């Protein structure tokens, strides 16, 4: 999988990983981070990751 396929390249977190965490009960960005290690490395992905996660949670349009 190419680097551009990851939301978080440091921990190789994909959009599917975020969806799975939400399906398994993560109902906030903080809980998705804990479940996937999203944005726990260098931090460059945090803004994009947070926006995508909140979109998946239905908190923004």
C-alpha distance matrix in Angstrom:
0.0 3.8 6.6 8.2 6.4 8.2 11.9 12.6 10.6 13.4 13.0 9.4 11.2 9.9 12.5 12.8 13.7 16.3 17.6 18.0 19.9 22.1 22.8 23.8 26.3 24.9 27.1 26.6 24.2 25.7 25.1 21.4 21.1 22.9 20.9 17.4 18.3 17.1 18.6 20.1 18.9 19.8 20.5 19.2 17.2 20.3 21.9 18.9 18.0 21.7 22.2 19.3 20.6 24.2 23.4 21.9 25.1 27.2 28.8 28.2 28.2
3.8 0.0 3.8 5.4 5.5 7.5 11.1 11.8 9.4 12.7 13.3 10.0 11.9 10.8 13.3 14.5 15.4 17.4 19.1 20.1 21.5 23.5 24.7 25.9 28.0 26.2 28.0 27.1 24.3 25.9 25.8 22.2 21.4 23.7 22.3 18.6 18.9 17.2 17.9 19.7 18.1 18.2 19.0 17.0 15.5 19.0 20.2 17.3 17.1 20.9 21.2 18.8 20.6 23.9 23.1 22.3 25.5 27.4 28.7 27.7 27.5
6.6 3.8 0.0 3.8 5.4 5.7 8.7 8.8 6.2 9.6 10.9 8.2 10.3 10.0 12.6 14.6 14.8 16.3 18.6 19.8 20.6 22.6 24.3 25.3 27.0 24.7 26.4 25.1 22.0 23.4 23.8 20.3 19.1 21.5 20.6 16.8 16.5 14.6 14.7 16.5 14.7 14.6 15.3 13.4 12.1 15.7 17.2 14.6 14.6 18.3 18.9 17.0 18.8 22.1 21.7 21.3 24.2 26.3 27.0 26.0 26.3
8.2 5.4 3.8 0.0 3.8 5.4 7.6 9.2 8.0 11.7 12.9 10.2 10.9 9.6 11.2 13.7 14.7 15.5 17.4 19.3 20.3 21.7 23.5 25.0 26.4 24.1 25.4 24.0 21.0 23.0 23.5 19.9 19.1 22.0 21.1 17.5 17.5 14.9 15.0 17.5 16.2 15.7 15.6 13.1 11.3 14.8 15.5 12.5 13.0 16.7 16.6 14.6 17.0 20.0 19.2 19.1 22.3 23.9 24.7 23.3 23.2
6.4 5.5 5.4 3.8 0.0 3.8 6.7 8.9 8.4 12.1 12.1 8.8 8.8 6.6 8.2 10.2 11.5 12.7 14.3 16.0 17.4 18.8 20.3 21.8 23.6 21.7 23.2 22.3 19.6 21.7 21.7 17.9 17.7 20.4 18.9 15.4 16.2 13.8 14.9 17.4 16.7 17.0 16.7 14.8 12.3 15.3 16.2 12.9 12.5 16.2 16.1 13.4 15.3 18.6 17.7 16.9 20.2 22.0 23.2 22.3 22.2
8.2 7.5 5.7 5.4 3.8 0.0 3.8 5.2 5.3 8.8 8.7 5.8 5.6 4.6 7.1 9.5 9.6 10.6 13.0 14.5 15.1 16.9 18.8 19.9 21.4 19.2 20.8 19.6 16.7 18.4 18.6 14.9 14.2 16.9 15.8 12.1 12.5 10.2 11.2 13.6 13.1 13.8 13.4 12.1 9.5 12.3 13.8 11.0 9.9 13.6 14.4 12.0 13.3 16.8 16.6 15.8 18.6 20.9 21.8 21.2 21.7
11.9 11.1 8.7 7.6 6.7 3.8 0.0 3.8 6.3 9.2 9.1 7.5 5.8 5.3 6.4 9.7 9.4 9.0 11.9 13.8 13.8 15.1 17.6 18.8 19.7 17.0 18.1 16.5 13.5 15.4 16.0 12.5 11.8 14.9 14.3 11.0 11.2 8.0 8.6 11.7 11.9 12.4 11.1 9.9 6.6 8.9 10.2 7.4 6.1 9.9 10.8 8.8 10.1 13.5 13.6 13.3 15.9 18.1 18.5 18.0 18.8
12.6 11.8 8.8 9.2 8.9 5.2 3.8 0.0 3.8 5.6 5.9 5.6 5.0 6.9 9.2 11.8 10.3 10.4 13.8 15.0 14.4 16.3 18.9 19.4 20.2 17.3 18.9 17.0 13.7 14.7 15.5 12.3 10.5 13.3 13.2 9.6 8.7 6.0 6.1 8.5 8.3 9.2 8.6 8.2 5.7 8.1 10.7 9.1 7.4 10.9 12.8 11.5 12.0 15.4 16.3 15.9 17.9 20.5 20.6 20.4 21.7
10.6 9.4 6.2 8.0 8.4 5.3 6.3 3.8 0.0 3.8 5.5 4.6 6.6 8.5 11.5 13.7 12.4 13.4 16.6 17.4 17.2 19.5 21.8 22.1 23.3 20.6 22.5 20.7 17.4 18.2 18.8 15.7 13.7 16.0 15.7 12.0 10.8 9.1 9.0 10.4 8.7 9.3 10.1 9.3 8.1 11.2 13.7 12.1 11.0 14.6 16.3 14.9 15.7 19.1 19.8 19.3 21.5 24.1 24.3 23.9 25.0
13.4 12.7 9.6 11.7 12.1 8.8 9.2 5.6 3.8 0.0 3.8 5.7 7.9 10.9 14.1 15.9 13.8 14.7 18.2 18.6 17.7 20.3 22.8 22.5 23.5 20.7 22.7 20.8 17.4 17.4 18.1 15.5 12.9 14.6 14.9 11.4 9.2 8.5 8.0 8.0 5.7 7.1 8.9 9.4 9.1 11.4 14.6 14.0 12.5 15.5 17.9 16.9 17.1 20.4 21.7 21.1 22.9 25.7 25.6 25.6 27.2
13.0 13.3 10.9 12.9 12.1 8.7 9.1 5.9 5.5 3.8 0.0 3.8 5.5 9.1 12.4 13.5 10.9 12.3 15.7 15.5 14.6 17.6 19.7 19.2 20.5 17.9 20.4 18.9 16.0 15.8 15.8 13.1 10.9 12.1 11.7 8.1 6.6 6.9 8.1 7.8 7.1 9.8 10.9 12.0 10.7 12.4 15.7 14.8 12.4 15.2 17.8 16.4 15.9 19.4 20.8 19.6 21.1 24.3 24.5 25.0 26.7
9.4 10.0 8.2 10.2 8.8 5.8 7.5 5.6 4.6 5.7 3.8 0.0 3.8 6.4 10.1 11.0 9.2 11.2 14.2 14.2 14.3 17.1 18.9 18.9 20.6 18.4 20.8 19.8 17.0 17.6 17.2 14.0 12.6 14.2 13.0 9.2 9.1 8.5 10.2 11.0 10.4 12.3 13.0 13.2 11.3 13.5 16.2 14.4 12.3 15.6 17.5 15.4 15.4 19.2 19.8 18.5 20.6 23.5 24.3 24.5 25.6
11.2 11.9 10.3 10.9 8.8 5.6 5.8 5.0 6.6 7.9 5.5 3.8 0.0 3.8 7.0 8.1 6.0 7.4 10.6 11.0 10.8 13.4 15.4 15.6 17.2 14.9 17.2 16.3 13.7 14.6 14.1 10.6 9.9 11.9 10.4 6.7 7.6 6.3 8.9 10.4 11.1 13.2 12.8 13.1 10.3 11.8 14.3 12.3 9.6 12.7 14.6 12.2 11.9 15.6 16.4 14.8 16.8 19.8 20.7 21.1 22.3
9.9 10.8 10.0 9.6 6.6 4.6 5.3 6.9 8.5 10.9 9.1 6.4 3.8 0.0 3.8 5.2 5.1 6.6 8.8 9.9 10.9 12.8 14.4 15.5 17.2 15.4 17.3 16.8 14.5 16.3 15.7 11.9 12.2 14.5 12.5 9.3 11.0 9.1 11.5 13.8 14.4 16.0 15.2 14.8 11.5 13.2 14.8 12.0 9.8 13.0 13.9 10.8 11.1 14.8 14.7 12.9 15.6 18.2 19.6 19.7 20.4
12.5 13.3 12.6 11.2 8.2 7.1 6.4 9.2 11.5 14.1 12.4 10.1 7.0 3.8 0.0 3.8 5.4 5.1 6.3 8.6 10.0 10.8 12.4 14.3 15.7 14.0 15.3 15.1 13.2 15.8 15.1 11.3 12.5 15.1 13.2 10.7 12.9 10.4 12.8 15.6 16.8 18.2 16.6 16.0 12.4 13.4 14.2 11.1 9.0 11.6 11.7 8.2 8.6 12.1 11.4 9.5 12.5 14.8 16.5 16.5 17.0
12.8 14.5 14.6 13.7 10.2 9.5 9.7 11.8 13.7 15.9 13.5 11.0 8.1 5.2 3.8 0.0 3.8 5.4 5.0 6.1 8.6 9.8 10.3 12.1 14.4 13.5 15.4 16.0 14.8 17.0 15.5 11.8 13.6 15.5 12.7 10.7 13.7 12.2 15.2 17.4 18.8 20.7 19.5 19.3 15.7 16.6 17.7 14.8 12.3 14.5 14.9 11.3 10.9 14.2 13.5 10.7 13.4 15.9 18.2 18.7 19.1
13.7 15.4 14.8 14.7 11.5 9.6 9.4 10.3 12.4 13.8 10.9 9.2 6.0 5.1 5.4 3.8 0.0 3.8 5.5 5.1 6.2 8.7 9.8 10.5 12.6 11.4 13.9 14.3 12.9 14.4 12.7 9.1 10.6 12.0 9.1 7.0 10.2 9.3 12.8 14.5 16.2 18.6 17.5 18.0 14.6 15.2 17.0 14.7 11.5 13.6 15.0 11.9 10.5 14.1 14.4 11.6 13.5 16.7 18.4 19.4 20.5
16.3 17.4 16.3 15.5 12.7 10.6 9.0 10.4 13.4 14.7 12.3 11.2 7.4 6.6 5.1 5.4 3.8 0.0 3.8 5.4 5.1 6.3 8.6 9.9 10.9 9.0 10.8 10.9 9.6 11.7 10.3 6.6 8.7 10.8 8.7 7.2 10.1 8.4 11.6 13.8 16.1 18.1 16.4 16.9 13.3 13.1 14.4 12.4 9.1 10.4 11.7 8.8 6.9 10.4 10.9 8.3 10.0 13.2 14.7 15.8 17.2
17.6 19.1 18.6 17.4 14.3 13.0 11.9 13.8 16.6 18.2 15.7 14.2 10.6 8.8 6.3 5.0 5.5 3.8 0.0 3.8 5.5 5.2 6.2 8.6 10.1 9.3 10.8 11.9 11.7 14.1 12.2 9.1 12.0 13.7 11.1 10.4 13.7 12.2 15.4 17.6 19.9 21.9 20.0 20.3 16.6 16.4 17.1 14.8 11.9 12.8 13.3 10.0 8.2 11.0 10.6 7.1 9.0 11.9 14.2 15.5 16.4
18.0 20.1 19.8 19.3 16.0 14.5 13.8 15.0 17.4 18.6 15.5 14.2 11.0 9.9 8.6 6.1 5.1 5.4 3.8 0.0 3.8 5.4 5.0 6.1 8.8 8.9 11.4 13.1 13.2 14.7 12.1 9.3 12.2 12.9 9.6 9.4 13.2 12.8 16.4 17.9 20.3 22.8 21.4 22.1 18.6 18.4 19.8 17.7 14.4 15.5 16.5 13.4 11.2 14.0 14.2 10.6 11.7 14.9 17.1 18.9 20.0
19.9 21.5 20.6 20.3 17.4 15.1 13.8 14.4 17.2 17.7 14.6 14.3 10.8 10.9 10.0 8.6 6.2 5.1 5.5 3.8 0.0 3.8 5.5 5.1 6.5 5.6 8.7 10.0 10.2 11.2 8.3 5.9 9.1 9.4 6.3 7.2 10.8 10.7 14.3 15.5 18.3 21.0 19.4 20.7 17.4 16.6 18.2 16.8 13.2 13.7 15.4 13.0 10.0 12.6 13.8 10.6 10.7 14.4 15.9 18.1 19.9
22.1 23.5 22.6 21.7 18.8 16.9 15.1 16.3 19.5 20.3 17.6 17.1 13.4 12.8 10.8 9.8 8.7 6.3 5.2 5.4 3.8 0.0 3.8 5.3 5.2 4.5 6.1 8.3 9.4 11.3 8.7 6.9 10.6 11.5 9.2 10.4 13.6 12.8 15.9 17.6 20.6 23.0 20.8 21.8 18.4 17.1 18.0 16.7 13.4 13.0 14.1 11.8 8.6 10.3 11.3 8.0 7.4 10.9 12.8 15.2 17.0
22.8 24.7 24.3 23.5 20.3 18.8 17.6 18.9 21.8 22.8 19.7 18.9 15.4 14.4 12.4 10.3 9.8 8.6 6.2 5.0 5.5 3.8 0.0 3.8 5.5 7.1 8.9 11.7 13.2 14.8 11.9 10.3 14.0 14.3 11.4 12.7 16.3 15.8 19.2 20.8 23.6 26.1 24.2 25.1 21.6 20.7 21.6 19.9 16.7 16.7 17.4 14.8 12.0 13.5 13.8 10.2 9.8 12.8 15.3 17.7 19.0
23.8 25.9 25.3 25.0 21.8 19.9 18.8 19.4 22.1 22.5 19.2 18.9 15.6 15.5 14.3 12.1 10.5 9.9 8.6 6.1 5.1 5.3 3.8 0.0 3.8 6.2 9.1 11.9 13.5 14.1 10.6 9.8 13.1 12.5 9.4 11.5 15.1 15.5 19.0 19.9 22.9 25.8 24.2 25.6 22.4 21.3 22.7 21.5 17.9 17.8 19.3 17.0 13.8 15.5 16.6 13.1 12.3 15.6 17.5 20.3 22.0
26.3 28.0 27.0 26.4 23.6 21.4 19.7 20.2 23.3 23.5 20.5 20.6 17.2 17.2 15.7 14.4 12.6 10.9 10.1 8.8 6.5 5.2 5.5 3.8 0.0 3.8 5.9 9.2 11.5 12.0 8.6 8.9 12.4 11.8 9.8 12.4 15.4 15.7 18.8 19.7 23.1 25.8 23.8 25.5 22.3 20.6 21.8 21.0 17.6 16.7 18.3 16.5 13.0 13.9 15.5 12.5 10.7 13.9 15.3 18.5 20.7
24.9 26.2 24.7 24.1 21.7 19.2 17.0 17.3 20.6 20.7 17.9 18.4 14.9 15.4 14.0 13.5 11.4 9.0 9.3 8.9 5.6 4.5 7.1 6.2 3.8 0.0 3.8 5.9 7.8 8.3 5.1 5.4 9.0 8.8 7.6 10.1 12.6 12.5 15.4 16.4 19.8 22.4 20.2 22.0 18.9 16.9 18.2 17.8 14.3 13.2 15.2 13.9 10.1 11.2 13.4 11.0 9.1 12.7 13.4 16.4 19.0
27.1 28.0 26.4 25.4 23.2 20.8 18.1 18.9 22.5 22.7 20.4 20.8 17.2 17.3 15.3 15.4 13.9 10.8 10.8 11.4 8.7 6.1 8.9 9.1 5.9 3.8 0.0 3.8 7.1 8.4 6.5 7.3 10.7 11.3 10.9 13.0 15.1 14.3 16.5 18.0 21.5 23.6 20.9 22.5 19.4 17.0 17.6 17.5 14.4 12.5 13.9 13.2 9.5 9.2 11.6 9.8 6.9 10.1 10.3 13.6 16.4
26.6 27.1 25.1 24.0 22.3 19.6 16.5 17.0 20.7 20.8 18.9 19.8 16.3 16.8 15.1 16.0 14.3 10.9 11.9 13.1 10.0 8.3 11.7 11.9 9.2 5.9 3.8 0.0 3.8 5.3 5.2 6.3 8.6 9.9 10.7 12.3 13.5 12.3 13.8 15.4 18.9 20.7 17.8 19.5 16.7 13.9 14.5 14.9 12.0 9.5 11.5 11.6 8.0 7.5 10.8 10.1 7.5 10.5 9.5 12.5 15.7
24.2 24.3 22.0 21.0 19.6 16.7 13.5 13.7 17.4 17.4 16.0 17.0 13.7 14.5 13.2 14.8 12.9 9.6 11.7 13.2 10.2 9.4 13.2 13.5 11.5 7.8 7.1 3.8 0.0 3.8 5.5 5.1 6.0 8.6 9.8 10.4 10.9 9.1 10.2 12.1 15.5 17.1 14.1 15.7 13.0 10.1 11.0 11.6 8.6 6.3 9.1 9.5 6.2 6.8 10.3 10.1 8.7 11.7 10.5 12.5 15.7
25.7 25.9 23.4 23.0 21.7 18.4 15.4 14.7 18.2 17.4 15.8 17.6 14.6 16.3 15.8 17.0 14.4 11.7 14.1 14.7 11.2 11.3 14.8 14.1 12.0 8.3 8.4 5.3 3.8 0.0 3.8 5.5 5.1 6.3 8.7 10.1 9.9 9.2 10.2 10.9 14.6 16.6 14.0 16.4 14.3 11.3 13.0 14.2 11.1 9.2 12.5 13.0 9.8 10.6 14.1 13.7 12.0 15.1 13.8 16.1 19.4
25.1 25.8 23.8 23.5 21.7 18.6 16.0 15.5 18.8 18.1 15.8 17.2 14.1 15.7 15.1 15.5 12.7 10.3 12.2 12.1 8.3 8.7 11.9 10.6 8.6 5.1 6.5 5.2 5.5 3.8 0.0 3.8 5.3 5.0 6.1 8.6 9.6 9.8 11.9 12.4 16.1 18.6 16.5 18.8 16.3 13.9 15.7 16.2 12.7 11.4 14.3 13.9 10.3 11.5 14.7 13.2 11.5 15.0 14.6 17.2 20.3
21.4 22.2 20.3 19.9 17.9 14.9 12.5 12.3 15.7 15.5 13.1 14.0 10.6 11.9 11.3 11.8 9.1 6.6 9.1 9.3 5.9 6.9 10.3 9.8 8.9 5.4 7.3 6.3 5.1 5.5 3.8 0.0 3.8 5.4 5.1 6.0 7.8 7.1 9.9 11.2 14.5 17.0 14.9 16.7 13.8 12.0 13.9 13.6 9.9 9.5 12.2 11.1 7.7 10.0 12.6 10.9 10.2 13.9 14.0 16.1 18.7
21.1 21.4 19.1 19.1 17.7 14.2 11.8 10.5 13.7 12.9 10.9 12.6 9.9 12.2 12.5 13.6 10.6 8.7 12.0 12.2 9.1 10.6 14.0 13.1 12.4 9.0 10.7 8.6 6.0 5.1 5.3 3.8 0.0 3.8 5.5 5.4 5.0 4.6 6.8 7.4 11.0 13.6 11.7 14.0 11.7 9.8 12.5 12.8 9.2 9.2 12.7 12.2 9.5 11.9 14.7 13.6 13.3 16.7 16.3 17.9 20.7
22.9 23.7 21.5 22.0 20.4 16.9 14.9 13.3 16.0 14.6 12.1 14.2 11.9 14.5 15.1 15.5 12.0 10.8 13.7 12.9 9.4 11.5 14.3 12.5 11.8 8.8 11.3 9.9 8.6 6.3 5.0 5.4 3.8 0.0 3.8 5.7 5.5 7.4 9.7 8.9 12.4 15.6 14.3 17.1 15.1 13.3 16.1 16.6 13.0 12.9 16.3 15.7 12.7 14.9 17.8 16.3 15.5 19.1 18.8 20.9 23.8
20.9 22.3 20.6 21.1 18.9 15.8 14.3 13.2 15.7 14.9 11.7 13.0 10.4 12.5 13.2 12.7 9.1 8.7 11.1 9.6 6.3 9.2 11.4 9.4 9.8 7.6 10.9 10.7 9.8 8.7 6.1 5.1 5.5 3.8 0.0 3.8 6.1 8.0 11.3 11.0 14.2 17.4 16.3 18.6 16.1 14.9 17.6 17.3 13.5 13.9 16.9 15.4 12.4 15.0 17.3 15.1 14.7 18.5 18.9 21.1 23.6
17.4 18.6 16.8 17.5 15.4 12.1 11.0 9.6 12.0 11.4 8.1 9.2 6.7 9.3 10.7 10.7 7.0 7.2 10.4 9.4 7.2 10.4 12.7 11.5 12.4 10.1 13.0 12.3 10.4 10.1 8.6 6.0 5.4 5.7 3.8 0.0 3.8 5.2 8.9 9.0 11.6 14.7 14.0 15.8 13.3 12.9 15.8 15.0 11.3 12.7 15.6 13.9 11.6 14.8 16.7 14.7 15.2 18.9 19.4 20.9 23.1
18.3 18.9 16.5 17.5 16.2 12.5 11.2 8.7 10.8 9.2 6.6 9.1 7.6 11.0 12.9 13.7 10.2 10.1 13.7 13.2 10.8 13.6 16.3 15.1 15.4 12.6 15.1 13.5 10.9 9.9 9.6 7.8 5.0 5.5 6.1 3.8 0.0 3.8 6.4 5.4 8.1 11.5 11.0 13.5 11.7 11.1 14.6 14.5 11.2 12.5 15.9 14.9 13.0 16.0 18.3 17.0 17.4 20.9 20.8 22.1 24.5
17.1 17.2 14.6 14.9 13.8 10.2 8.0 6.0 9.1 8.5 6.9 8.5 6.3 9.1 10.4 12.2 9.3 8.4 12.2 12.8 10.7 12.8 15.8 15.5 15.7 12.5 14.3 12.3 9.1 9.2 9.8 7.1 4.6 7.4 8.0 5.2 3.8 0.0 3.8 5.4 7.9 10.3 8.9 10.7 8.3 7.8 11.0 10.7 7.4 9.1 12.3 11.4 10.0 13.2 15.3 14.4 15.2 18.4 18.2 19.0 21.2
18.6 17.9 14.7 15.0 14.9 11.2 8.6 6.1 9.0 8.0 8.1 10.2 8.9 11.5 12.8 15.2 12.8 11.6 15.4 16.4 14.3 15.9 19.2 19.0 18.8 15.4 16.5 13.8 10.2 10.2 11.9 9.9 6.8 9.7 11.3 8.9 6.4 3.8 0.0 3.8 5.7 7.2 5.2 7.4 5.9 5.1 8.8 9.5 7.1 8.7 12.0 12.1 11.4 14.0 16.3 16.3 17.1 19.9 19.0 19.4 21.7
20.1 19.7 16.5 17.5 17.4 13.6 11.7 8.5 10.4 8.0 7.8 11.0 10.4 13.8 15.6 17.4 14.5 13.8 17.6 17.9 15.5 17.6 20.8 19.9 19.7 16.4 18.0 15.4 12.1 10.9 12.4 11.2 7.4 8.9 11.0 9.0 5.4 5.4 3.8 0.0 3.8 6.7 6.4 9.6 9.2 8.4 12.2 13.3 10.9 12.1 15.6 15.7 14.5 17.1 19.6 19.3 19.7 22.8 21.9 22.7 25.2
18.9 18.1 14.7 16.2 16.7 13.1 11.9 8.3 8.7 5.7 7.1 10.4 11.1 14.4 16.8 18.8 16.2 16.1 19.9 20.3 18.3 20.6 23.6 22.9 23.1 19.8 21.5 18.9 15.5 14.6 16.1 14.5 11.0 12.4 14.2 11.6 8.1 7.9 5.7 3.8 0.0 3.8 5.6 8.3 9.0 9.5 13.2 14.0 12.4 14.3 17.4 17.5 17.0 19.7 21.9 21.7 22.6 25.5 24.7 25.0 27.2
19.8 18.2 14.6 15.7 17.0 13.8 12.4 9.2 9.3 7.1 9.8 12.3 13.2 16.0 18.2 20.7 18.6 18.1 21.9 22.8 21.0 23.0 26.1 25.8 25.8 22.4 23.6 20.7 17.1 16.6 18.6 17.0 13.6 15.6 17.4 14.7 11.5 10.3 7.2 6.7 3.8 0.0 3.8 5.7 7.9 9.0 12.1 13.3 12.7 14.6 17.3 17.9 18.0 20.4 22.4 22.9 23.9 26.4 25.3 25.2 27.2
20.5 19.0 15.3 15.6 16.7 13.4 11.1 8.6 10.1 8.9 10.9 13.0 12.8 15.2 16.6 19.5 17.5 16.4 20.0 21.4 19.4 20.8 24.2 24.2 23.8 20.2 20.9 17.8 14.1 14.0 16.5 14.9 11.7 14.3 16.3 14.0 11.0 8.9 5.2 6.4 5.6 3.8 0.0 3.8 5.4 5.4 8.5 10.2 9.7 11.1 13.8 14.9 15.1 17.1 19.2 20.0 20.9 23.2 21.9 21.6 23.8
19.2 17.0 13.4 13.1 14.8 12.1 9.9 8.2 9.3 9.4 12.0 13.2 13.1 14.8 16.0 19.3 18.0 16.9 20.3 22.1 20.7 21.8 25.1 25.6 25.5 22.0 22.5 19.5 15.7 16.4 18.8 16.7 14.0 17.1 18.6 15.8 13.5 10.7 7.4 9.6 8.3 5.7 3.8 0.0 3.8 5.7 7.6 8.5 9.3 11.3 13.1 14.1 15.2 17.2 18.7 19.8 21.3 23.2 22.0 21.1 22.7
17.2 15.5 12.1 11.3 12.3 9.5 6.6 5.7 8.1 9.1 10.7 11.3 10.3 11.5 12.4 15.7 14.6 13.3 16.6 18.6 17.4 18.4 21.6 22.4 22.3 18.9 19.4 16.7 13.0 14.3 16.3 13.8 11.7 15.1 16.1 13.3 11.7 8.3 5.9 9.2 9.0 7.9 5.4 3.8 0.0 3.8 5.8 5.5 5.7 8.3 10.1 10.5 11.7 14.0 15.3 16.2 17.8 19.8 19.0 18.2 19.7
20.3 19.0 15.7 14.8 15.3 12.3 8.9 8.1 11.2 11.4 12.4 13.5 11.8 13.2 13.4 16.6 15.2 13.1 16.4 18.4 16.6 17.1 20.7 21.3 20.6 16.9 17.0 13.9 10.1 11.3 13.9 12.0 9.8 13.3 14.9 12.9 11.1 7.8 5.1 8.4 9.5 9.0 5.4 5.7 3.8 0.0 3.8 5.6 5.0 5.9 8.4 9.8 10.2 11.9 13.9 15.1 16.0 18.0 16.6 16.2 18.4
21.9 20.2 17.2 15.5 16.2 13.8 10.2 10.7 13.7 14.6 15.7 16.2 14.3 14.8 14.2 17.7 17.0 14.4 17.1 19.8 18.2 18.0 21.6 22.7 21.8 18.2 17.6 14.5 11.0 13.0 15.7 13.9 12.5 16.1 17.6 15.8 14.6 11.0 8.8 12.2 13.2 12.1 8.5 7.6 5.8 3.8 0.0 3.8 5.5 5.2 6.2 8.6 9.9 10.7 12.3 14.3 15.3 16.6 14.9 13.8 15.7
18.9 17.3 14.6 12.5 12.9 11.0 7.4 9.1 12.1 14.0 14.8 14.4 12.3 12.0 11.1 14.8 14.7 12.4 14.8 17.7 16.8 16.7 19.9 21.5 21.0 17.8 17.5 14.9 11.6 14.2 16.2 13.6 12.8 16.6 17.3 15.0 14.5 10.7 9.5 13.3 14.0 13.3 10.2 8.5 5.5 5.6 3.8 0.0 3.8 5.5 5.2 6.1 8.5 10.0 10.6 12.3 14.2 15.4 14.6 13.2 14.4
18.0 17.1 14.6 13.0 12.5 9.9 6.1 7.4 11.0 12.5 12.4 12.3 9.6 9.8 9.0 12.3 11.5 9.1 11.9 14.4 13.2 13.4 16.7 17.9 17.6 14.3 14.4 12.0 8.6 11.1 12.7 9.9 9.2 13.0 13.5 11.3 11.2 7.4 7.1 10.9 12.4 12.7 9.7 9.3 5.7 5.0 5.5 3.8 0.0 3.8 5.5 5.2 6.0 8.5 9.8 10.5 12.1 14.2 13.6 13.2 15.0
21.7 20.9 18.3 16.7 16.2 13.6 9.9 10.9 14.6 15.5 15.2 15.6 12.7 13.0 11.6 14.5 13.6 10.4 12.8 15.5 13.7 13.0 16.7 17.8 16.7 13.2 12.5 9.5 6.3 9.2 11.4 9.5 9.2 12.9 13.9 12.7 12.5 9.1 8.7 12.1 14.3 14.6 11.1 11.3 8.3 5.9 5.2 5.5 3.8 0.0 3.8 5.5 5.1 6.1 8.5 9.9 10.4 12.2 10.8 10.8 13.2
22.2 21.2 18.9 16.6 16.1 14.4 10.8 12.8 16.3 17.9 17.8 17.5 14.6 13.9 11.7 14.9 15.0 11.7 13.3 16.5 15.4 14.1 17.4 19.3 18.3 15.2 13.9 11.5 9.1 12.5 14.3 12.2 12.7 16.3 16.9 15.6 15.9 12.3 12.0 15.6 17.4 17.3 13.8 13.1 10.1 8.4 6.2 5.2 5.5 3.8 0.0 3.8 5.5 5.3 6.1 8.7 9.9 10.6 9.4 8.1 10.0
19.3 18.8 17.0 14.6 13.4 12.0 8.8 11.5 14.9 16.9 16.4 15.4 12.2 10.8 8.2 11.3 11.9 8.8 10.0 13.4 13.0 11.8 14.8 17.0 16.5 13.9 13.2 11.6 9.5 13.0 13.9 11.1 12.2 15.7 15.4 13.9 14.9 11.4 12.1 15.7 17.5 17.9 14.9 14.1 10.5 9.8 8.6 6.1 5.2 5.5 3.8 0.0 3.8 5.5 5.0 6.2 8.6 9.8 10.1 9.2 10.3
20.6 20.6 18.8 17.0 15.3 13.3 10.1 12.0 15.7 17.1 15.9 15.4 11.9 11.1 8.6 10.9 10.5 6.9 8.2 11.2 10.0 8.6 12.0 13.8 13.0 10.1 9.5 8.0 6.2 9.8 10.3 7.7 9.5 12.7 12.4 11.6 13.0 10.0 11.4 14.5 17.0 18.0 15.1 15.2 11.7 10.2 9.9 8.5 6.0 5.1 5.5 3.8 0.0 3.8 5.4 5.1 6.2 8.7 8.8 9.5 11.6
24.2 23.9 22.1 20.0 18.6 16.8 13.5 15.4 19.1 20.4 19.4 19.2 15.6 14.8 12.1 14.2 14.1 10.4 11.0 14.0 12.6 10.3 13.5 15.5 13.9 11.2 9.2 7.5 6.8 10.6 11.5 10.0 11.9 14.9 15.0 14.8 16.0 13.2 14.0 17.1 19.7 20.4 17.1 17.2 14.0 11.9 10.7 10.0 8.5 6.1 5.3 5.5 3.8 0.0 3.8 5.4 4.9 6.2 5.2 6.2 8.9
23.4 23.1 21.7 19.2 17.7 16.6 13.6 16.3 19.8 21.7 20.8 19.8 16.4 14.7 11.4 13.5 14.4 10.9 10.6 14.2 13.8 11.3 13.8 16.6 15.5 13.4 11.6 10.8 10.3 14.1 14.7 12.6 14.7 17.8 17.3 16.7 18.3 15.3 16.3 19.6 21.9 22.4 19.2 18.7 15.3 13.9 12.3 10.6 9.8 8.5 6.1 5.0 5.4 3.8 0.0 3.8 5.4 5.0 5.8 5.2 6.4
21.9 22.3 21.3 19.1 16.9 15.8 13.3 15.9 19.3 21.1 19.6 18.5 14.8 12.9 9.5 10.7 11.6 8.3 7.1 10.6 10.6 8.0 10.2 13.1 12.5 11.0 9.8 10.1 10.1 13.7 13.2 10.9 13.6 16.3 15.1 14.7 17.0 14.4 16.3 19.3 21.7 22.9 20.0 19.8 16.2 15.1 14.3 12.3 10.5 9.9 8.7 6.2 5.1 5.4 3.8 0.0 3.8 5.4 7.7 8.5 9.4
25.1 25.5 24.2 22.3 20.2 18.6 15.9 17.9 21.5 22.9 21.1 20.6 16.8 15.6 12.5 13.4 13.5 10.0 9.0 11.7 10.7 7.4 9.8 12.3 10.7 9.1 6.9 7.5 8.7 12.0 11.5 10.2 13.3 15.5 14.7 15.2 17.4 15.2 17.1 19.7 22.6 23.9 20.9 21.3 17.8 16.0 15.3 14.2 12.1 10.4 9.9 8.6 6.2 4.9 5.4 3.8 0.0 3.8 5.6 8.0 10.0
27.2 27.4 26.3 23.9 22.0 20.9 18.1 20.5 24.1 25.7 24.3 23.5 19.8 18.2 14.8 15.9 16.7 13.2 11.9 14.9 14.4 10.9 12.8 15.6 13.9 12.7 10.1 10.5 11.7 15.1 15.0 13.9 16.7 19.1 18.5 18.9 20.9 18.4 19.9 22.8 25.5 26.4 23.2 23.2 19.8 18.0 16.6 15.4 14.2 12.2 10.6 9.8 8.7 6.2 5.0 5.4 3.8 0.0 3.8 5.6 7.0
28.8 28.7 27.0 24.7 23.2 21.8 18.5 20.6 24.3 25.6 24.5 24.3 20.7 19.6 16.5 18.2 18.4 14.7 14.2 17.1 15.9 12.8 15.3 17.5 15.3 13.4 10.3 9.5 10.5 13.8 14.6 14.0 16.3 18.8 18.9 19.4 20.8 18.2 19.0 21.9 24.7 25.3 21.9 22.0 19.0 16.6 14.9 14.6 13.6 10.8 9.4 10.1 8.8 5.2 5.8 7.7 5.6 3.8 0.0 3.8 7.0
28.2 27.7 26.0 23.3 22.3 21.2 18.0 20.4 23.9 25.6 25.0 24.5 21.1 19.7 16.5 18.7 19.4 15.8 15.5 18.9 18.1 15.2 17.7 20.3 18.5 16.4 13.6 12.5 12.5 16.1 17.2 16.1 17.9 20.9 21.1 20.9 22.1 19.0 19.4 22.7 25.0 25.2 21.6 21.1 18.2 16.2 13.8 13.2 13.2 10.8 8.1 9.2 9.5 6.2 5.2 8.5 8.0 5.6 3.8 0.0 3.8
28.2 27.5 26.3 23.2 22.2 21.7 18.8 21.7 25.0 27.2 26.7 25.6 22.3 20.4 17.0 19.1 20.5 17.2 16.4 20.0 19.9 17.0 19.0 22.0 20.7 19.0 16.4 15.7 15.7 19.4 20.3 18.7 20.7 23.8 23.6 23.1 24.5 21.2 21.7 25.2 27.2 27.2 23.8 22.7 19.7 18.4 15.7 14.4 15.0 13.2 10.0 10.3 11.6 8.9 6.4 9.4 10.0 7.0 7.0 3.8 0.0
